[in-house]
Amino acid sequence: MASAATEYISVGGNRHPGAADWDVKTGVLAYGADNNVALWEPLESSQRGVYSLLVGHTDKVSVVRFYTCPSSGTRLIITGSVDQTIRLWQQDPEDTRNYKHLSTLTGHTGSLNAIAVADGTDIIASGAADGTVRIWRVNAQDESKSELLDTITMTPRFFPLTLSLRALESTKDSPLVLAVAGTTTKVHIYAAEGSTEKPSFQRRAILSGHEAWVRSLSFTQDKENNPEDVLLASASQDKYIRLWRLRRGEASIATPIDDADPLLGGMEPTLSNKAHEFEANGSKYSITFEALLFGNEDWIYTTAWNPDPSRSQLLSASADNTVTIWEQDPASGVWMSAERMGEISVQKGSTTATGSAGGFWIGLWSPDGKQVVSLGRTGSWRVWRHDAEADIWAQHFGISGHVRSVNGVQWEPSGGYLLSTSADQTSRLHAQWLRDEKRSWHEFARPQIHGYDLNCIDTLGPLQFVSGADEKLLRVFNEPKQTAELLERLTGFKQTAKEDLPDSAEIPVLGLSNKAQGDEAPVDEDGEEGSAPAPVTPPPLEDHLSRYTLWPEHEKLYGHGYEISAVAVSHDRRIIATACKATSLDHAVIRLYDTSDWHEIKPSLTAHSLTIYDLSFSDDDKYLLSVGRDRQWAVFARSDQDQTLFTNLTSNPKGHSRMILGAAWAPITSDYIFATAGRDKTVKIWQKTEDTFTCKTTITLTSAVSAIAFLPSIYHNSFVLAAGEDSGAVSIHRIAVDGLEAQPVVNIDKTIAPSRAITQLSWRPVSSAEANSKTQFELAVASEDTSARIYSISNILS
């Protein structure tokens, strides 16, 4: 039976401080990745990265929390989204690393910003942009019993951005305390009155002191000093973290603040040791200000307490590019920063593109408290591990991925590596890391960090590629020597003529073009050389990717008047064909460029009246196929005498009943065959008859077909065609070479398929000689759900 398995998922994290959680029980880290939830095991020895995406939300996932249901012990992931719903995902009892959708909680009328869970209780709290906090009871055994218990409207009105919930004491019937903060400078404390069956949350205190919005709240037990007390950390856009002590009984009189203390210069108004007292279930409690933690230079997004019961440490992630570990000095009791990790010096020559640095949005502890991870602006996760012997935090490689729609994927001509490009303004290179018995896919280079959204990409051989962007021109890049050596060392992909390659590249300040660096690399103000540091043995770290793996720009191709919509390179790499967005005949042209001198070949090819969506060269480059929004396809023939001359051979103004989005030639050079894919939910197979092409087969699918690709070799007297749809569905079809009858081979299961439209498909190249002996093929898939994936398709014949 034919089957499809996920080999690789590359997907970046959502830039929302609540959109990730690391499970203390199983070691799984779940994070929001567009409208999906990505699952990753950072401590796993195989280091394979994201192994699954949970599909269900219809908009960006903004909150992720792990939770154990006290009645059944079932492990859940609770997620909130911009789509105004909360979803519960239940751990699969047969495969504890995976989760299945259990139920959906509805009621909020705004985007979810925060969810708080309290261990040992079946109560959770959610805060949203509708200005309310809702209290829910969760039941994993009977999903119909999950219910809304209470709705708290924020007064005076503000949007809750962060919540923290816990029991006030460790006893079974202890009242719950809920801290709420957001688009206000105050922290609101609520306590639950009444029975645990029907708790009623009443506001009991308002903590003031912050001077800007509060972004993060975290409760913990005071493990080191008074285990009966609870500490609350609040972090704000005013660059400070405040610690508050919550204890049972009346407040002890705090010592007055010494106004003359030089350490507090200019901060007196913000420091207050006023005690806030309240009652809950007949017991008295008090909250007092404990400490002010300062040292960050920008907004603080998240705080997290170390789960290790023996250590009282607080982790904070800030927009100033640092992750800080705070702990109490044993002698003086003063809280200070014990460790700062990240990019202490601001990246030199960075651009405003998404691919450049820009702060940390999330910081999380590992279950054992010996490792921390942080999510940066580029959607990449950095990992730091504590080396106990040297007592230092050393950075290890994490995972990375695009953070906006992936618009193109293309294999290097021999299949050595995969290129992807995206609306997040980066192009990335992925390859398979081979070591010992293990294999895993990783990002090895970020050749292009741009200032415009990138729309399409194609390779010009192993050492060059071309990409098209919204800036109306195309850029050609050369591989630097470092990338070639890195790929050879870690992936076994050898390339010739390495001596002629440039060393490295950089983006000049306020520039968009990657300049090749000469023999003398510029020196940073820190005294660091601008070229690459010492060779890396594992795949590159995020710092390395964003600074040292750019490819020098070789050429710019001008001519189009609007955003580039399609690019294709001929198999002999002599011709680049491109098209741009168009609403008139003047712009709906195909421009050809000669790669020998990079000049445009005049005149442009005309046939269409609206945007051309896809271009494809036949296997022997004799024909160029174009399809577009005007519902027609056109075929241009190449002259035998002048290899740069193409003429319009034939076109079909009614190729499909709706716009045509995909085009691909079958790997055959006798009776030429191509396929077109349309918004009319069909794929049509056309065969050459004399001077035109006739439709021989129509494959009907369930939604608009947005991308198609033929396996580059005939396989057991059949063509193998992959089709991707607007819904994210991907299917594989066999088409007999004789007769062209089509039969479906496998539909990629919905649980492992992308959740949004497929933008491009690309089979890993395989030669005709080895095709028939293979049982497994790799298919790269680009999707609007921000993922680039590789599937292994097995047993196509069965």
Disulfide bonds with the S-S distance in Angstrom:
none
